[in-house]
Amino acid sequence: MDKKTEERLKLHSAGATVINHSPFDELVSHVNSKELEDDFIKKWAVPFYMTIDRYYDLSWVEEIKKIKKEITPEITLQLLGDFNWRTRLVGAYFSAVKGFDEQIDIIGTHFLKSEECCVGHIYALVLAFFNNEKSIRYLEDYLNYYLEKPELPFDQYDALEALFYLDKVNGTTNFKKHLLAWEKFQNEGIELSMKQAKFSLQYIEGESNKEKFLKEFSEMKVDLNIDSTLFEEKIRILKELNEFEP
């Protein structure tokens, strides 16, 4: 395997599944000066990255309570500075658990740059948890840019859900400012999906299968509704962890 291919596979494993150039490229990401040691990753990331945000089984909440006292700003900074969605997810969540609001800029910058998949929903949740002018600005900036990019279906819904929740608790109307863009984003996304579906027809055998395949896409509809019930439960759990005293 050549070095270039090896590097691409490494980036893909870290979560960089899409290389996206945006106005946020010039923002400076928090990056570690050296790779994390295996023992550090095994203790702080491996037990949590697949369980955090799992709401049909909350056993991970008790596990975090057990180690909360050990979580320091340095540990979360090391997790956030690793170029990998797994460690960054845990680092962002632990920042909220411990109330390290000085790390909002790091989390917000990671969110805007969207360098990895699978972690944006946690960034949005954590920014909503901190609920201050700076964290709300990051959500707004994300939506102002990424709602104009239907070809990049990243974490737009999660950011909208966070803003919708914040409007409910703060008595604001920020969500409404993005409704037209959200509708346009979905319409253009449906158009893109239809084009991709028609292209994929060449790989499907049988006319009935092709018709069924196209029918599924033709029935896609714009849905502007946001249900924040689960999001509110996620915030409740974060608050419980934040307020828990070991």
C-alpha positions, -999 to +999 in steps of 0.1 A: +000+000+000+015+034-010+018+062+015-009+084+000-035+055+001-025+047+037-030+084+047-064+085+031-075+053+049-063+068+082-083+100+076-114+079+067-110+059+099-108+091+118-141+102+104-129+125+075-152+108+050-158+140+030-132+166+022-151+199+024-136+233+018-155+261+035-151+297+048-142+280+081-110+265+068-090+294+082-103+288+118-075+273+139-085+238+152-072+226+186-048+198+177-025+178+199+012+181+193+016+143+195-006+112+192-025+099+222-011+069+240-031+036+236-036+034+274-051+069+275-075+061+246-085+027+262-094+045+295-110+077+283-125+070+249-131+033+242-156+027+270-177+057+261-177+067+224-202+041+214-224+044+245-228+082+249-261+092+233-275+056+236-309+062+252-324+028+253-296+018+278-284+044+303-258+023+320-231+045+306-245+074+327-235+056+359-201+048+344-194+085+338-204+093+373-178+069+386-150+086+368-163+122+368-140+133+396-109+123+375-120+143+344-097+174+342-095+202+316-063+186+303-080+153+297-108+168+277-083+190+258-063+159+248-095+141+237-106+172+217-072+177+202-070+142+187-080+140+150-106+113+154-144+115+158-144+090+187-121+109+210-135+143+201-170+130+208-161+119+243-140+151+249-169+174+239-194+155+261-170+154+291-165+192+287-202+196+293-203+171+321-176+191+339-189+226+328-157+236+310-173+264+291-138+278+283-137+250+257-167+263+238-145+279+211-127+246+205-160+227+202-176+254+181-147+255+157-147+217+153-184+219+146-181+246+120-152+229+102-170+195+101-137+176+097-151+142+109-185+124+107-204+109+136-197+137+161-216+168+150-248+158+169-228+158+202-212+192+193-247+206+188-260+191+220-230+204+240-233+239+225-270+239+235-262+227+270-238+257+276-266+280+263-247+313+261-243+339+235-211+323+221-225+288+218-257+300+202-236+320+177-218+288+166-251+271+160-263+300+139-231+302+119-233+265+112-268+268+099-262+300+079-235+281+059-245+244+058-282+250+051-270+264+018-252+231+010-277+203+003-249+183-012-234+182+023-261+166+045-241+167+077-257+178+110-281+205+099-311+188+117-291+185+149-282+222+148-318+231+141-330+209+169-306+225+193-317+260+183-354+250+185-348+237+221-329+269+230-358+290+217-381+271+241-360+277+272-348+312+263-380+326+248-362+335+216-372+330+179-338+321+163-352+289+148-377+308+127-350+327+109-338+294+093-372+279+083-371+291+046-335+279+043-344+246+059-373+241+035-350+249+005-323+226+018-348+197+020-363+204-014-328+205-031-318+174-011-348+155-025-338+166-060-303+154-055-316+121-041-338+116-072-308+123-095-287+098-076-316+072-077-320+075-114-283+070-119-284+039-097-312+023-118-285+009-141-274-014-113-309-027-104-323-057-122-360-061-131-385-034-140-407-039-109-376-035-087-367-003-105-402+011-102-403+003-065-369+019-060-379+051-077-413+052-059-395+054-026-376+085-036-406+101-053-426+099-021-400+119-001-415+151+013-403+182+030-409+181+068-404+213+087-414+199+121-389+196+148-396+173+178-373+182+206-386+156+231-355+134+229-332+164+227-347+177+260-341+142+276-304+144+264-300+178+280-317+165+312-291+137+314-263+161+308-275+184+335-278+154+359-242+145+351-230+181+354-247+186+388-236+151+402-211+154+430-189+122+433 
